[in-house]
């Protein structure tokens, strides 16, 4: 019997499947499925804050992002930016920090891989780093426009 016919006739369930099928079609019987526990909102938030701690600890890039964030917030305060500017700046800060957390999550997952899987997964880390780069460039452009516009308003600059 051909391999495709075996799959259709149910021989996969009886344990007579090829190596490629074994690696992609594993499911737990219902009797062995883990029970869903009902978690409180408090527990969910505690886990989220623990994840934030894990994401920030040991990441030198977070130090840079927090330093730039402090500069941006101080500049917006000193320049008396209006609400719309604050919203744009805070959105960009959140975008960059969120991208960095996703990148940190992928890096943490990557550390648990064996060498063979690491060799095949480097592209995912590069893409995650590119996402942080794009978020940072976008934030820098938006921040520059916000602050240049605010300086123009305060100093009544004449544009060329």
Number of C-alpha atoms within 10 A of each C-alpha: 5 6 12 8 10 13 15 9 10 12 13 16 11 7 9 13 16 11 8 8 12 12 8 8 10 9 8 8 7 8 7 8 9 8 8 6 6 7 8 9 9 9 11 11 11 12 12 12 12 12 14 15 11 15 20 17 12 11 13 9 13 18 13 11 16 13 11 14 19 12 12 18 16 12 13 19 12 9 13 13 19 11 9 10 19 18 12 15 24 17 13 22 22 15 17 23 21 15 20 25 21 16 22 24 16 15 17 13 10 17 10 10 12 9 11 8 11 15 10 9 13 12 11 15 16 12 12 20 19 14 17 21 15 14 21 20 14 15 21 16 12 17 21 13 13 19 18 13 16 18 14 13 10 11 9 10 11 6 5 3
